[in-house]
Amino acid sequence: MILQHTIGLFIHPDQEWQSIREQRTTPVKLFGQHVFVLALIPAVAAYIGTSQVGWAIGSETTVRLTETSAFNLCLLFYCAMLAGIFILGKFIDFMAVTYGVDQHAHRGTELAAYAATPLFLMGAIAIYPNIWIDMIVGLAAVSYAVYLLYEGLPILMKIPKERGFLFASSVLTVGLVMLVALLAASVVIWSIGIGPVYVS
């Protein structure tokens, strides 16, 4: 069932992590039923927000991207989200050995995908690109995603909460490093001519 755990992660996260643990799934099925769908939300919202709605800083006129430029950038953004979930999941599985996780309980991709759910849903706010609203909603989404990570990791990996806290902190650090790497990659991509093109 597509997106079957999405609502539960907000209503009763502990029970939902237990349910996720009991219902093992393959990365292909996980991506097909959860990640591919949810990652479309911020990508499509960003396309509409940057090409149709536009944004203004101060009292300046509204700024918008051309439809082609917005599409190309949002497509890259979509691919980056998919790759980010997959890579983070592999890092989690790699680090799991260090924290004494049984090899049959390696669930890195699932942890990364489900913990990122608030970030995907928050992406809908990109349809109205206002910096203050986006920052407030974004901070709330990041906070809840971090909560899901710390709460869900020990449940999903079947380890004590104390060890799970250290493991989750390591995962969070890797995620921040990946974010910095993504920003650096964006600068490189823009420098080779795939940057934003504004409506004149």
TANOR-V175877 format. One record per backbone hydrogen bond with DSSP energy under -0.5 kcal/mol. NH is the residue of the N-H (numbers start at 1). CO is the residue of the C=O. E is the energy in kcal/mol with one decimal. If there is no record, write none. Layout:
# TANOR-V175877
nh=NH co=CO e=E
nh=NH co=CO e=E
This chain:
# TANOR-V175877
nh=3 co=33 e=-2.0
nh=4 co=1 e=-1.3
nh=6 co=3 e=-0.9
nh=7 co=3 e=-0.5
nh=9 co=5 e=-1.7
nh=10 co=7 e=-1.6
nh=11 co=7 e=-1.9
nh=12 co=8 e=-2.2
nh=16 co=12 e=-2.1
nh=17 co=13 e=-2.6
nh=18 co=14 e=-1.9
nh=19 co=15 e=-2.2
nh=20 co=16 e=-2.5
nh=21 co=17 e=-2.4
nh=22 co=18 e=-2.0
nh=23 co=19 e=-1.6
nh=24 co=22 e=-0.9
nh=30 co=26 e=-2.7
nh=31 co=27 e=-2.7
nh=32 co=28 e=-2.4
nh=33 co=29 e=-2.4
nh=34 co=30 e=-1.6
nh=35 co=30 e=-1.3
nh=36 co=31 e=-2.9
nh=38 co=34 e=-2.7
nh=39 co=35 e=-2.7
nh=40 co=36 e=-0.5
nh=40 co=37 e=-0.9
nh=41 co=37 e=-0.5
nh=41 co=38 e=-1.2
nh=42 co=38 e=-0.6
nh=43 co=39 e=-1.2
nh=44 co=40 e=-3.1
nh=45 co=41 e=-2.3
nh=46 co=42 e=-2.3
nh=47 co=43 e=-1.8
nh=48 co=44 e=-2.4
nh=49 co=45 e=-2.9
nh=50 co=46 e=-2.5
nh=51 co=47 e=-2.1
nh=52 co=48 e=-2.3
nh=53 co=48 e=-1.8
nh=54 co=49 e=-3.3
nh=55 co=63 e=-2.2
nh=58 co=56 e=-0.6
nh=60 co=57 e=-1.5
nh=63 co=55 e=-3.5
nh=65 co=50 e=-3.1
nh=66 co=197 e=-2.7
nh=70 co=66 e=-2.8
nh=71 co=67 e=-2.3
nh=72 co=68 e=-2.5
nh=73 co=69 e=-2.5
nh=74 co=70 e=-2.4
nh=75 co=71 e=-2.4
nh=76 co=72 e=-2.1
nh=77 co=73 e=-2.2
nh=78 co=74 e=-2.4
nh=79 co=75 e=-2.4
nh=80 co=76 e=-2.5
nh=81 co=77 e=-2.0
nh=82 co=78 e=-2.0
nh=83 co=79 e=-2.6
nh=84 co=80 e=-2.5
nh=85 co=81 e=-2.2
nh=86 co=82 e=-2.0
nh=87 co=83 e=-2.9
nh=88 co=84 e=-2.5
nh=89 co=85 e=-2.2
nh=90 co=86 e=-1.9
nh=91 co=87 e=-2.3
nh=92 co=88 e=-2.4
nh=93 co=89 e=-2.2
nh=94 co=90 e=-2.2
nh=95 co=91 e=-2.5
nh=96 co=92 e=-1.5
nh=97 co=93 e=-0.6
nh=97 co=94 e=-0.6
nh=98 co=95 e=-0.7
nh=99 co=95 e=-1.1
nh=100 co=97 e=-1.5
nh=101 co=96 e=-2.3
nh=105 co=102 e=-2.4
nh=106 co=103 e=-0.8
nh=107 co=105 e=-0.7
nh=111 co=107 e=-2.4
nh=112 co=108 e=-2.6
nh=113 co=109 e=-2.4
nh=114 co=110 e=-2.7
nh=115 co=111 e=-2.3
nh=116 co=112 e=-1.3
nh=117 co=114 e=-1.1
nh=119 co=116 e=-0.7
nh=120 co=116 e=-1.9
nh=121 co=117 e=-2.4
nh=122 co=118 e=-2.6
nh=123 co=119 e=-1.1
nh=124 co=121 e=-1.7
nh=125 co=122 e=-2.3
nh=126 co=123 e=-1.8
nh=127 co=124 e=-1.7
nh=128 co=125 e=-2.0
nh=130 co=128 e=-2.1
nh=131 co=129 e=-0.5
nh=134 co=130 e=-2.9
nh=135 co=131 e=-2.0
nh=136 co=132 e=-2.1
nh=137 co=133 e=-2.6
nh=138 co=134 e=-2.4
nh=139 co=135 e=-2.4
nh=140 co=136 e=-1.9
nh=141 co=137 e=-2.3
nh=142 co=138 e=-2.6
nh=143 co=139 e=-2.3
nh=144 co=140 e=-2.1
nh=145 co=141 e=-2.3
nh=146 co=142 e=-2.4
nh=147 co=143 e=-2.0
nh=148 co=144 e=-2.6
nh=149 co=145 e=-2.0
nh=150 co=146 e=-2.5
nh=151 co=147 e=-2.6
nh=152 co=148 e=-2.9
nh=153 co=149 e=-2.1
nh=154 co=150 e=-0.6
nh=155 co=151 e=-0.6
nh=156 co=152 e=-3.1
nh=157 co=153 e=-2.8
nh=158 co=154 e=-0.7
nh=159 co=154 e=-1.6
nh=164 co=160 e=-2.5
nh=165 co=161 e=-2.2
nh=166 co=162 e=-1.3
nh=167 co=163 e=-2.3
nh=168 co=164 e=-3.0
nh=169 co=165 e=-2.0
nh=170 co=166 e=-1.8
nh=171 co=167 e=-2.3
nh=172 co=168 e=-2.6
nh=173 co=169 e=-1.9
nh=174 co=170 e=-2.3
nh=175 co=171 e=-2.5
nh=176 co=172 e=-2.1
nh=177 co=173 e=-2.2
nh=178 co=174 e=-2.5
nh=179 co=175 e=-1.9
nh=180 co=176 e=-2.1
nh=181 co=177 e=-2.3
nh=182 co=178 e=-2.3
nh=183 co=179 e=-2.2
nh=184 co=180 e=-2.3
nh=185 co=181 e=-2.4
nh=186 co=182 e=-2.1
nh=187 co=183 e=-1.7
nh=188 co=184 e=-1.8
nh=189 co=185 e=-2.7
nh=190 co=186 e=-2.7
nh=191 co=187 e=-1.9
nh=192 co=188 e=-0.9
nh=192 co=189 e=-0.8
nh=193 co=190 e=-1.6
nh=194 co=189 e=-1.7
nh=199 co=64 e=-3.0
